[in-house]
């Protein structure tokens, strides 16, 4: 279960399409030029769920479902919640109640994806655009960071559910230019950042390198290495925990 997010044009959809046996649910109109299997573009939240229901039926060749993108799906979720409640907008519920109702719909969608994994053994790749939001630190000054272009309640649910949160980005850096002023430059490389940083959301439930080239083959290779090492790492952690417990007696 992987969530890939980043700025437009970095290659998120191409990466997802490179997953084994991928089929795209193209909520956003951005995958048309990619040579990949895809559903017709869903125009409602229920049509997204219907695509997932179709994939639960045996007999198809697909191994990975790619939802492209979550931030394009969110207005469809809000539209469903508003129509069912007779509200003009998600804000019309008052006091954040609309977003709470929308979160229930996200939970249902994630349950649909869980069923796909349990019944059909399919992988899941979720794609989202990034945005810069202020982070209100409880222990220091506030600062800006890259995060998902979703409402916080939906973003929290999705982040918790997936095994990987990968920030897709260009290899940009700042160097000193003339008169000592810093200027931004790019190597042209594109990469996935896999671990938490103050600058961006990322996580991995397996031991991936801090950065991985932005290609499915590179990501798959690192995943296979991490999974192969997982039993040894678990045994090492258990041994350390046991030794610390003995020392504490």
N, C-alpha and C positions, 0 to 999 in steps of 0.2 A: 504494500500500500504506500504509494509515493505521491507526494504533493510537490509539484515543480512550479515555482513562481519567479517572476522577474519582469523587466521592462519589455515593451513591445519590440518585436523584431530580433530578439536575442537568439531565438531558435527553440523555444519551449515546445511548440507543437511538433516540429520536426523530431525533436528528441522523443516525445511520447509516441509518435508514429513509428519510431524505430524499435519499440518494444516488441517482443515475440508475439506474432499473431494478433497484431493490434487492430482494433476497430474504434473509430472516433465517433463520439456523440458531439456534433459540431454546434454547440449552443451559440458560439461566436462565429461570425462569417470570416474565419481566417485560415482555414485549412484547405481551401478549394484547389490550390496549386500543388498540394502535396499528394504524391502517389500513395494513397492509403485507402483502405475500406472505411466507409463511413455510413451512418444513418442519414436520412433526410434531416435537415435542420429543424430541431424542435422549436415550436413557437409558444409552448406553455410548459409549466412545471410538470403537469401530468404526462406530457409527451416525453419528457426526459425520463420519467419513471417507467413509461411504457417501453422505451428502448431497452432499459435494464431488464424488464420483465421478459422481453423477447429473447435476450441472451441467456435467460435461465432455462429456456427450452432446449433439450438435447438435440444434437445433430449439426450444430454449426462448427466451423473450424477455428473460431477465434479464441485466443488465450489471454488477451489483455484488453480491458476496456479503458478508453481515454476520454475523459470529460473535459471539453475545451470550450469555454472556460467557466470557472466557478463564479467569477464576477459578472459574467454575462447571464448566468443562471439566477443570480440573486434577485434581479428585478422580476423575473418570472415567478419566483417564490413569493415575493411580496404581493404580486398581482393576485395570486391564488388566495393568499390569506385575506387580502382586502375584499375580494369578490365574495368569499364565503362568509365574511363578517359584515358585509354591507358598508364598508368604509371606503372613503374616497382616496385615502393614501395610507401608507404605513405609519405616518406620523399622527394620523387622525385617531388612533387608538388611545393616545395619551400615556404619559409616564413610562414610555418604553415598552408598553404591553404588546405593540405590534411586532417588535423585534423578538419578544419572548415567544409569540405565536409562530413566527417564522423559524425560530430555532427548533420548534417541534417538527416542522417540515424537513429541516436539515437532518434531524435525527432519523426520520423515516427514510430519507434518501440514503443515508449511511447504512441503515439496516438492509436496504435493497442491495447495496454493494457487498455487505457481509454475506448475504444469501448467495450472491454470485460466486464468492470465494468458496463458501461451504459446499454448494451444490455442483458447481462447474469447475472449481479449481482455478478461477481466473485471477490474474493480476489486475490491479487498479492503479491508474495514473490520473491524477487530478491536476489540472493546469489552472493557474491564476495569474493575473497581472499584479505587479507590485505598486506600492505607493509609499510615500514618506509620511510617517506620523510621529507626533510628539510622544515620547515615553516619559511618564511621570514616575520618577524614581523615588521610592520610599526612603532611600538612604543617602541621597545626594542630589546634585543638580539634575534638572530635566534635560533631555537631549532628543534629537531626532533619529529615527532609524527606519530602514526599509522593512515593510511588512506586507501582509496580504491586503489586496484591495477589496476587502469584505467588511461588513459590520462586525464589531468585536465579538458579539455572541456567536455568530456563524464561524468566524475565524477560529475561535477557541475550540469549538466542537471539532472542526476538521483537523486542526493541528494535533489535538489529543488522539484522534482516531488513527491517523496514518503512522507508518513506521519510519518514513523518511520525509523530512521537510528540506527541500533543496533550493537554494537561491541561485538562479541562473543569471549570470552577469558577464560583462566584459572585463577583461583584465586591465582595469584603469588604475592609475596611481598618480600621485602628485610629486613633482620634482621642483628643485629650485631653478628658476629661470634668470633672466637678466635682473640686475639690481636686487637679487636675493628673493624676489617674489616667487611664490609657488604657482606652478601651472599644471594643469591636468593633461596627462598623456595616456595613450592606450597602446598595448602591444598588439592589439588586433585579435588576441586569443579570447575564446569564450570558455567559461568554466562554471562548475557547480560548486557552491560552498555548502558544506555538509554539517558544520558544527556551530553551536550558538556563538553569537558575537553581539556586542553592544550595538553594532552598526546594522544588523539584520537578523531576522528569524532564520533559524536552521536547527535541525536535529537529526539524529540517526540512532536507531535502536541496535545497530551493529557498528563495529569499529571500522569506519571508513576514514580515509585520509581527509585532511581539512579541505582540500580542493581536488576535484576530479575534472578532467576535460569534458566539455559539453558534447558527449556522444553516447549513444546507448551502449555501444560495445565497450567503451572505457568504463562506464558505470557498472555494467554487468560483470566485467572482469573484477572490479574492486569488491562487488557484492559477493562474488564467489570466493574470493580470498578471505573476506571477513567471515563468511559462514563456515569455511573450512577451519579457521582458527578459533571459532566460537567455543567448541568443547574445551580446548586447552585454556582459553581465557577464563571460562567459567570455573574450571578446576583450580586455576591459580587464585581466583577471587575467593573461592570457598576455603582454600588452604590458608590464605591470608586472614580471612575472617575467623577461622578456627584458632590460628596462632594468637590473634589479638584477644580472643575470648580466654584462652589459657593464661595469657599474661595478666589479664584483668582479675583473675581469681586471687 
